[in-house]
C-alpha cells in the first residue's frame, strides 16, 4: 500500500506477526465518509425517483419518444426473443460445461 502512497487507517489484527502503523484519528472518523457517501446515494436515488415519476426507465423513454419523435434512433432493430433465448441457452450450456469438476 505504501508503494501506491496509501496510508492504512484500519489497525491490523492481534494475531498479525508484524504490526501495521495506522492513523488513529482517521480510524475514528472513517464512519463520517461512509455516512457522507450514503447521503449522496440517498439523494441520487430520490432525484431518480422524482425524474421517473414512479415509472420504469423503459416506460419513461417510450413516453419521451412519443412526445419528441426526433429523439428516436430509427436504425435500431429490436432483437427477436427467439435469438435471445438461443444465446441464453448457449451461455448456460457452456457455463455448465466449464463449472463441472474434472475427474
C-alpha positions, 0 to 999 in steps of 0.5 A, a space after each residue: 500500500 505504501 508503494 501506491 502512497 496509501 496510508 492504512 487507517 484500519 489497525 491490523 489484527 492481534 494475531 498479525 506477526 508484524 504490526 501495521 502503523 495506522 492513523 488513529 484519528 482517521 480510524 475514528 472518523 472513517 464512519 463520517 465518509 461512509 455516512 457522507 457517501 450514503 447521503 449522496 446515494 440517498 439523494 441520487 436515488 430520490 432525484 431518480 425517483 422524482 425524474 421517473 415519476 414512479 415509472 420504469 426507465 423503459 416506460 419513461 423513454 417510450 413516453 419521451 419518444 412519443 412526445 419528441 419523435 426526433 429523439 428516436 434512433 430509427 436504425 435500431 432493430 429490436 432483437 427477436 426473443 427467439 435469438 435471445 433465448 438461443 444465446 441464453 441457452 448457449 451461455 448456460 450450456 457452456 457455463 455448465 460445461 466449464 463449472 463441472 469438476 474434472 475427474 
